Amino acid sequence: MRHFDKSTACLRVLGVRLGLGEDESILRERAARRAGIDVAEVRGVRIGRKSLDARRRNKRSKPSFVVHVDLILDEGVEKRSGARFGQALRAGHAVWQTPQIPVEVKPHSSLVGGRVIVVGAGPAGLFAAWVLSRSGIEVDILDRGPVLSERSRAWSSFLRTRELDPESNLLFGEGGAGTYSDGKIYTRVDHPLEVPILEEWIVCGAPPGIAYDARAHIGTDRLHRVLPELRARLENRGVRFHWGTRLESFVFDGPDHESIRSLETSNGEFSGKAVILATGHSARETLENLAAQGMRVEAKEFQLGVRIEHPQELINRARYQDSEMALQLGAADYGLTCKPSQGAAGAHSFCMCPGGQIVASVNQQGLLCTNGMSNSRHSSPWANAAIVTTLGPKETGPGAFAGFDYREQLESLFFDSGGGDWTAPAQRADDFMAGRDSKKLGASSYKFGTHPARIDTLLPDSVRDALRNALDRFDKQIYGYAGSEGLLVGLESRSSGCIRIPRDEITRRTSEFLNLFPAGEGAGYAGGIMSACIDGARSAQVLLRDGVS
């Protein structure tokens, strides 16, 4: 496929079909025909988005790709193509794409000569620094965890000894919580910054296909090569990283406390013109300290449930109808949703990891939370996903930090139920549905092992009912999903944050402090790697544009 300048406006032709064995070169002709234009008018072609359609409409149907194709066209094509082109636009078969916006923003005069402090080296913090440094602003990034190589050693030690380091784990450190995941970077957030951010990931070593793959992922193993390269590129532009540096309090500029002069940390004091706060969703004590100093925090809805694990072969058969097709297409994934019904709340799958493993995503002794991760090859024989429902102040009670309390009480309960040594309580899916003990558990990818437990009684009633209702529906979509080969492993409690730091919709700063810019998942404005990248980058752009008073 020919590539072209993404700053050029182009026509995106939607829903072009491509068979599994067909060459992508055929897309030029098919896209032109679907758009109602002569193929000779096409000057350039690029895949804008590519997804697999494995739905079985009839006995003869086979999986195929659905491709959105971007075309550069000769000038005046609208007039020369006539009615067919107009019909394609009106029918939604094609839409004009706007040019990509520049990443760099000319810094406001109030920022010139000063530094900006970014708290957190997760996706939001890294890409806030990316925008700021590209615009000529000096940046200090503070993170309570370590550089990735040290983080990996701490994780290996935890697996070997079951002794947790509260400052170096799967939640804190370079890359944030998403470093140990599937590295999913697709998002429902439609923003012009998505393209340049994806390009930066690719430059740093991510596979080029993430630019158009509708289910794009990098993989934990690749992230461990990509993140150090991203760090090196930021350091070359003057960004300074400070590891093992936990934010403890604000130092205010003047008695009115309207502006933050510096930050007190576990590693000294850091001064800057502005602060982008991107702590991630698990830094409770930091958020409580800042709230005690006047930063507004409010409760928000969050997701809670369990991990469910199946043999990858079961998922492959259900999605492809032919398990051998996995050799051609790779491990199958899924995304499942169940609306509220029969008095039960809705539920959905989240962070599905084909060919992956379940891990202990924890930062505190005595609290158990699971997550899923997979490498780029998706080579594990297991598939796992979170099945979660939504909770809010109605369930958790009043108070900004009530969600944390509610979550931690359940995490403690599940930790104890597993035996108090990071073994996870588990229950077969069919036993969960029937409300009975699992006399025997199947194998699991969870390294600390599983222990039979009544997940159905450990969960709050409303969560149990929502998950049962969802599993019943999902079993009709994937045969065997709620059967004896499904294993529920708990608890999944940190797929989203449970607080929000209010900010102005336009200026993206807090109302109480003139130079504090909350960003990312921990602030309540993102729900995954890519949405956090975009939120951090956008906050940096607004800071550059408006400056600080």
N, C-alpha and C positions, 0 to 999 in steps of 0.2 A: 504494500500500500504506500502511496506517495504521501509524504508529510508536507504541511504548509504552515505558514506563519499563523499562530493562533490569535494574533491581534487583528486578523482580517475577518470581516463578517462572512458567514457562510450559511448555506441552506442545510438543515438537518432533516434527512429523510427517515421517517420512523417506521419501525416494524418490517424491515427487509429480512426475508427468510434465507438461511444458509444451511444446507444439509451438512451432516457431520463429515462427509468425505469430500466436500466441495472446496475448491480453492477460493480464497478471498478476492481474487482478481475479478470474479464474476459480479462482485458487489457494485462496481461502477455502472454496469449496464442495468442491473436490477433496480438500483436506486434511481437512476435517471428515468426509467420506465414508470416507476411508482410515483415519481414527482411530475410526470407528464411533460418531460423535456427531452430534447434530442441529446444522445450521449456525446455528440460532438461538442456540445456547449460546456462540457465538464472540463475544467482545467486542473483540478486537484481533488483527491479523495482521501478521507481519513475515517477510521472507525471511531465513532463518538461514544458508543456504548454497545456492549455485547453481553447477552445473557443466554443461558440454556433454558429451553422449554422442554421439559421432560413429561409434560402432561400426556395422558393417553386418551385421546378423543374417541378412538375406535380401535379395533383389533389390528388394523394395518398401520396405524400411526407410529412414528418413531421419533425419538428426541431430535431436536434441531436447534440451531441458534437463531435468536431474534436480534438483529443488528440495527442500530441507529447509525446511519452513514452520513458524514459531513461532506458536502460538496462545495467546491469553489467554482463559480459559474462565470461565463463571459458576461460583460455588461450588456444590459438590454434584453436579457433572456426572458424577462416577464412579458415584454411586448411580442417577441418572436414566438413564444411557446403558446400563447393564446389561452383558450378556455380550459384546456386540460390541466395546465399548470395552476390556474386559479381554482379549479375544482379540487386539486390535491391539497392546496392550502386550506380551503374551506372545510374539507373533510378531515383535516388534522393529520394527513399523511406526511406533511412536511411543514417545518416552521423555520423562520429566519433566526439565526443565532447572533447575539450581539458580540462585539469584540471584547476580548479579555481586558479587564481593568489593570492598570499598573499596580505593582505591589508597593513601590516606594511612594512616600508622601513627603513633601517638603516640610521639614520640622518647623513648628511654631517658634517664634522668637523666644518665648519663655523657656524653651528646652535647650537652646543653643548653649554649649559649654558645660552642660550638666550631665549627670548619669540618671538612668532609670533603673530601679530595682525590680526584678521579677522574682516572685516567691513561688518556687516549684519548677522542677525540670521535667514535668510531664508534657503532653502534647500542647496544651494551651500555653504554658510558659515558654517552651522551646520556640514555638512559632510566633509568639509575641516578640521574643528576642530576635527572631529571623527578620521580621518586618522592621523593627527599630534599627538593627545594625545595618540593614541594607539602605536605610535612610540617613545613615551617618551618626546615629546616636550611640553613645557608649552605654553598655548594659552590664549589670551584675546579676547573675542568676544564683539564688540561694536554694539549696535543697537539703533537707534533714537527712536524707539517705546518702549512699556512696555512689561513686562512679560504677558503671555497669560491670566491669570485671570483678570488683570487690563484691558487688551485689550477687553475682553468680556464685562466688565462693561461699558466701553466707548461705545461699539457698542450698548448695550441695551439703554444707555442714548441717543444716537443719534437717535435711532428708536422712542424713547418716546418724545424727545424735538425738533428734527430736527436741533440741534446745533452740528456742527462737530468739533471734536478735530483734528487739523491737524497733530498731532504727535502720535495719538492713534486711529487707524481706521482699515479698512480691508486691507490696504496696508503696514502699518508699525507696527513692533512689532514681538514678538516671532513666528517663523514659516513662516514669510513673507506673501505675498499675497495668497499663496496656502493654508494657514490655513483655509480660508473661501472659499472653493471650493467644489468639489466632492472628493478631496483627490485622484485624479487619479495618479497612479504611473506606468502605462505602458508607454513604450517609443519605438520609432523606432531606438533609439541608441543601437547598439549591442556592449556591452563592458563587459569584464569579471568582472568588479566591480559591475555590476547589482545584481548578486547573493548575495554577502556579504552585500550589502546595503539593499536588501529586507529582509535578515535574521535579520539585526539590527532592522528594522521596526517591524518585528514579535516579537522579544525579548521584544520590548518596548510596545507591546500590540496590534499590528495590526493583523488582521485575518490571519491565516496560508495560506489560499488560495491565497493570493497575490503572493506567490512564483511561481505559475503556471497559474493563471487566466489571459487570454489574454486581458481582459478588467478590470484589477485589480483596485480597489479603496478602500480607507480606510473610507471615509466619514468624514464630518466636525465634527460630534459629537465624533467619535472615535479619530480623530486627537487631540481633546482637552484633551484626556487622554494620548495619545501616546507621544505628544511633551514634556510634563513635565517629563515623564519617561526618554526620550532621554536626556533632559537637566540634570537630576539627574545623569545619567550614565556618561555624559561628566564631570560634576563637580567632580565626584568621581575620575576621572583621572586628576584632576588639572585644568580643564578649568574654567576660570573666566568670568562671564557674567556681562556686564555693560549696564543696560537699561537706556533709556532716554539720550543716549549719541550720539549726532549727529556729524559726521565728518565735520570739517570746512576747514581745510587746512593741507598741508604737512609742516613739518619742515625738512629742508635738512641738510645733513651731509657734510659740507664743501662748498666752493664757487662755485664748478663746478655743483652742483645740480644733480649729477648722482645717489645719494643714499638718501633714506628717513630715517632720524634718528628717527623721532617720528611723531605723529599725534596730531594736535590741535583739540579739540572737545568742545562741549557745556558743557562737564563735566571734563575739565582738559586735561592734556597732557599725551599721552601714547607712550612709547618707545618699540621698538622691532627690531629684526634682519630683518624681512620681513613683508610685508603687503599683505594679500589676500583681494582684493577689490570685494565684492559681495553685492552691495547696493540694488539690485532689479531694476525694470524698471521705477520707478516713482520718484526717488530722483534727480530731475532735478537740483535744486540749488546746491547740493553737487557736481554733475558732472561738472557743469559750473565753480564752484570755483576751482576744480582741473584742469580743462582745462586751466583756466587762469594762473595756475602755471606751465604749460608746458606739461601736460598730453595730449597725442593725443586722439582726439575723432573724429569719422567719422560717417556720416549718413549711415543708412542701411534700407533695406526694412522692412516694418511692416504691420500688418493686421488691418483692420478697417471695421466696419459694424454695425450690430444690434443684439440684442437678439430676438429670435423667440420662442414663447411659445404656447403649445397646451395642451389640456386635455391628460393626460397620457393614458387614455383609447383609444384615437385615435391611438397613437403610438403602443400600445399593439396589437390592431386589425390588424394593417398593418404589423407588424413584425412577429406575431405569427399565424395570420389567425383565432385564437381562443382566445378571450379576457380572457377566464377562465384559459388559460395556464400561465398567469401572476402569478396566485396563486402558481404555481409550480416553475416557472423560475424567478420570480421577475419582476419588471418594465423593459420594453424593452428599449433598447437604439438604437442609430443609428450613423453612420458616413457617410456623403454624400459629394461628390465631383463633381464639374462641371468644365469641361475644357473650355478654351476660345472659343467662337463661336459667329458668327453674329456680329462681331465687339466689343463684350463685353469681358472684362477680366474674368478670371476664378474666382471661389469662392468655399468655402467649409464650412462645419460645423466644429465647434471647441468647446471643453469643454462641450459636451452634458451632461446634468444633468437629468437623469431619476428620477421621483418622487422628483423633487427639487424645488428651488425657485430662483427668480431673486433678486439680491441685488445691492445696490449702492456702487461700489468699488471706493471710492473717498478719497482724502486727502487734498483738497483745496476748499474753499468756492467759489461758482459760477461756478464750473466745474462739469458736470455730466457724469459719466461713469458707465455702468452696467456690471455685471458679473453674473455667475450662481454658485449655490452651492447646495449640497444635503447631507442629513445624510445617514448613512450606511444602513438603512432600505428602503430608497427611497420611503417613505410613503406618500409624497405629491401627490395630484391629478393632478399635473402639470408636464409637461416635457418641458425643455428649452434647447436651444443651441445657441451659437454664429453662425451667418452666416457672413463670412468676406471675403474680397478680399484683394489683396496685393497692397500697395502703396510704392513709393520710391521717390528719389530726383527728378525724372521727374515730379511728381505731386506736391511735397511740395516745390520745389525750392532749390537753393543752400544754403550751410551752414550746419555745423555739427548738429546744434540744430533746423533746419528748421522743422523736423518731429514733435518735441515737439510743436513748434508754430502752425503748421497746426492742430495737434491733439487738442490742447487747445482751438483754435478758434471754432472748432466744438463742443467741450464739453461745452463751454460757450453758444453757440447757442442753444444746446439742453436743457441746464439748464433753460435758459430764456423761451424757448418754452413750457416747462412743468409748468411754473408759478413761477419759482425762489425759490421754497421751497422743492426741491428734488423730487417733483412729476415728473414722467417720461413721455415724449411725446410718444404716441403710435398710431398705425394704424392697422386695420385689414389687414391680408395678401391679401385678395381678393381686397380690396380697394387700397392697395399699387400697386398691379399688374395693376389695371384699372386707377390709377392716379386720385382718387377721395377722398373726405372727408369720414371719418368714423363717421356716425351719432350716432352710439352706439358701445361702446366697451364692450367686454366680461370681465368676472372676470379675475384677474391676481394675481399671488403670490407675486408681488412686494409690499412690505409693505407700501411704501410712496404713493401708488396709481398711476394711470395713467390718462393722459389728452389727448383727441383726438387731433391729429396733423398730418400734411402732412409730414410724414417721407420721402416720395418720393421727396419732394421739399427741405427738410432740408439737405439731403445728397448731396454731390457732384455728378454731373451727371454721372461720370464714375463709382462711387460706386453704385449708383442707378441702372444703366444699368446692372452691373455685378450681383447684387442681384436679379434683376428681371429675368434675364436669368437663374440663378441658381434655383430660386424658381419654375420656369416653369418646369425645369427638375426634381427637387425633388418631385414635385406633381405627377409625373408619377411613382415614386418609392414608395411614401407613399401617398396613396389616401387621399385627403383633406388637404395636407400639406400647399398649398397656397390658401386654401379656407377660409370661414368665421370663422372657429374655430381657425385659426392661428392668433396670435397677435404679431406684431413687436413692440419691445420696445427699445428705443435708449438712449444713443449711446453705442456701444461696441468698445472701442478704445485702450484697454490696454491688449489685448491678447498676445502681444509681444512688446518688446522694439524697439525703433526707432533709437538707436545709437549703435555703436560698439567701444570698446576700443582696438585698434590693439595690438596684442601680437605675439611673435614668436611661430611658430607652434610646435617647439621642446621644447624650454625652458619655454614656456608659460608666459614669463615675457615681460614687455613693453621694447621697444628699448631705451626710454629716461631715465628710472629709473631702476637700476640694481636689486632692491629688491621689485618691485611692480608686483603683479600677479593678473590681472583681471579675474573674474570667474562668471559664472552663467548667468542668463537671462538679468540682467541689463548691463552686459558687452558685451552682444550680442552673447553669446555662448551656450544658452539653450533655450528651449521653453516649459517648464513644470516642474513639481516637480522632476520626476525621472532623466531627462536629466540634470537638475541643480545639483542634488545630485552627479551624476557621474562627472560632470565637476569640481565641487568644490573638490571632493575627488581626482580626477586625478591631478589637479593643486597642491594639497598638496603633493602627491607622487613625482611629479617632483621637487618641492621645496626641499623635503627631500633628493632626489637623488643628485641634483646638488648643493644645497646650494646657498649662495649668495657671490658675489665677494667683 
